């Protein structure tokens, strides 16, 4: 997901972007990568809030969710490490992977704020549970990973000032000392410290009443609603900073429901 913000990455990312840019120029096409996270919840939404500030000291974007209804066992068990013993390192927690996945939104927020990003750091911790968690697509046994908390930190002036944080559980009672869902299904929270300080919470719910299904719909529609603007843009690899505000044109039309 480094292509969420295709500028300012490391050499490997830049080489990939350069190849895509060349292909876009040759074919007269544009490429836009987005979703909810990385994507809307930690690029355009916090950047919009940052635009209302006189001074910004720090920006923190939290995703605090229970993933039990996220029926993607390959992602949960293999990529994120749920159900694995804590002495086994899953793909997501290999050195550099968190920064690769979320570095794009960190770089985009730094660019929007006019801040010089010195480096990107990764932190994580994992939690077990004292009983099995039985899910429709698999069982997380007691004593294996049932919770994951990580931060991808953008370092500015020697301090972590732009932070993307995830707090992910498969049961609401896992790791009660971590930030909680506060009696909700979960939410994204954007905390901007500065003048003025801002605290904004985004809760998502699909028509079936589930937060994870709602997040999947938002992920898809963020990209689909961007199609007219991406088609109209100059050829190249784009980020949210290159596009106009996307208002979901046509989304109020009457639809036939079963």
N, C-alpha and C positions, 0 to 999 in steps of 0.2 A: 504493500500500500504506500510505498514511497512516492508513487506517481500521484497521490493526492496533491502533493506540492512538488513538482518536478525540478525545482531549482535549489541549488545549494547543498545537494547530497554529496556523499563520498564519491571516490573515483568510479567504483563499480556502478553506483546508481547513475552517475553522470554519463557513463558510457552507454548505459541502457537508454537513457533519455535522448542522448545524441543520435542513436540509431533510430529511435522512434520519430524524432524530429525530422530526420532526413527522409524517412519513409512517408511522413505526413506531407512534407513539402513536395516530394515527387508525385504523390497521389492526389494532392489537393484536398486532404482530409484533416480533421482535427480529432484529438484523443482527450477525453476527460474521464478521470477516475474519481469516484466519490461513493457515498453511502451514508451511514449514520455514524460509525465509529470504527476506524478513522473515517471522517467525513463531517457531515453537517453539525453533529453535536459538539465536535471539538475543532471545527475551523470557522465556518461562517457564523454560527451562533455566538461563540465568545468574541469573535472579531467585531461583530455588530455591537455587542455590549461595550467592548473596549473603545469603540468610536464615540461613546458618550462620556469619556473620562478626560479630565484635565491632566491627571498624572496616574500612571500605572506602576505599582510596586511589584505585583505578582498576579499571575492568573493560574487557577487550578480548575481543571475539569474532571469531575468524578463520574464514573459509571458505577452505580451500586445496584446490583441486580441478582436475583435468584435465577439461575439458568436451568432449573429442573425441567421446564417446559420447552427448552431449546433442543428440539429433537434432531441433533446433529452429533451422533456418537463419535464419528471420526474426529471432529473438531474437539469435542469435550474430552474424550478419553486419550486420544493419541497426540493431538496438537497441544492441548492445554494441560494434560496430565491428570485429569480427574480419574479416581479409581486406581491410580498407580501408587506404589510405595514411595515415600519421600526421598529415598536414596537413589531413585531413578529420575533423570532429568528429561523432561519432555521437550519437544521441538521448540515450543514458544519460549522456553527459558534458557535455551542455549545462548551463550554470549553473543550479543549483537542483534538477535532476532527481534526483541522488543523495540530496540531503536530503529531497526529497519522498518518495522510495521507502523510505528507511531511517530517516527522522526519527521515525516512529512508535515503533519499538523503542527508539530513543535516549530519547525522552520517557518511555516506559514504565519503563525501567530507572531513570531519574532519579527518577520518582515513587515507585517501589518503595523506593529508597534514601533518600527524603526530601531529595534534593539540589535546589538551585535551578539550573536549566539556563539559562545566559546566552545561548547561541547554538549553532547547528549549523554546522560547517564541513565543507568537502569538499576532498579531495586525491586526485589520481590520477596514475599514470604508465603508459605503454604500452611494449611491447617488440615488436621484430621478430624474425625467425628467418632463418637463413642458407640455408634450403632450403624448397622447397614442402612443405606439409602436405596430403596428399590424404585427404579424408574421404568417406564414402559419399554425403554430401549437398552436397559442394562442395569446392573447393580454395582453400587459403590460400597465396597466392604468397609466395615469399621477399621480404623487405623490407617486407611489409605487417604490420598488427597481428596478432601471434600470442599475445600475453599482455597481461593487464590487471590492474593492482593499484590498488585505491582504498580510501580510508578515509572514513567518515562519523563526524565527531567531535562529541561533546557536550561543550561547554565549561562547566566548573564551577570557580569561583574563578580564572578566567582561564586555566585549563589544560585540555587535552583529557583528560578522565578517563573518559568512556564512549565506546568506539570500536567500530564495526562495520567490519571489514576483510575485503576479498575479494582473493585471489590466484588468478587464473584463467589457465590455460594450455590450449593445444590440443596441446602436446607436452611431455613431462616435461623436456626439455632446454632449453626456453625460459627465459630470464632466470634462470640458476642462482644469481644473487646474491640473489634474492627468497626468502622462506620456502618451503621445499620440502615435498613430501608424505612425506618420510622413509621411502621405500621402500614406502609403502602406496598404495592407490587414491586417497587423499585423506581429509580429515576436517574437522570443525568443532572448534575449540579455544577453550575459555573460560578466560581467565587473570584471576583476581581477585587483586589486590595489596592486602594489608591484614593483619588479624589475625583468623584465620590467613590466609595466602595459599593460594589454591587453583588447581590446574591440571587441567582436565578435558578429555578428548578424546572426541569422538563420531564413530565410524566407521559408515557405513551401507552395507549391501549387500543387493541384492534377490535373489530366488530364482534369477535368471539370472546371478548373480555380479557384477553391475555396480553401481557406486556411484551413477551418475546415475539409473538406473532406480529404485534404492532411494529416492533423494531424491524422485522423483516420487510413489512410493507413499506415503511419509511425508507429503508435502504434502497429498495427497488425504485420507488417513486422519485427519490432525489435524482436518480440517474435518468429515468424516463422523462421527467419534466424538464430536464436540461437539454433534451435533444434539439429543439428548435434553435436555442442559443448556440449550441455547439456547432450545428450545421452552418449557422450564419457567421461564425467566428473565422478569423484568419487561420490558415493551415498551421498546425503545430500541436504541441502537448500543452494542455491547458490546466489551470487550477481554478478554484472558486474565485480567486482574485481577478481572473481574466473575464469572468462572465457577468452579465447584469443580474439584478435581483430576479429570481425565478419565482413567479407568483402562482404556479400551478394552473396556467392558462387552460381553460376548458374543463377544469375539474368539478365545476358546479352543474354540469349537464345532467339531465335526468337519465337514470339507468334502470333497466329492467332487473328486478331481483327475483330469484326463484321463490 
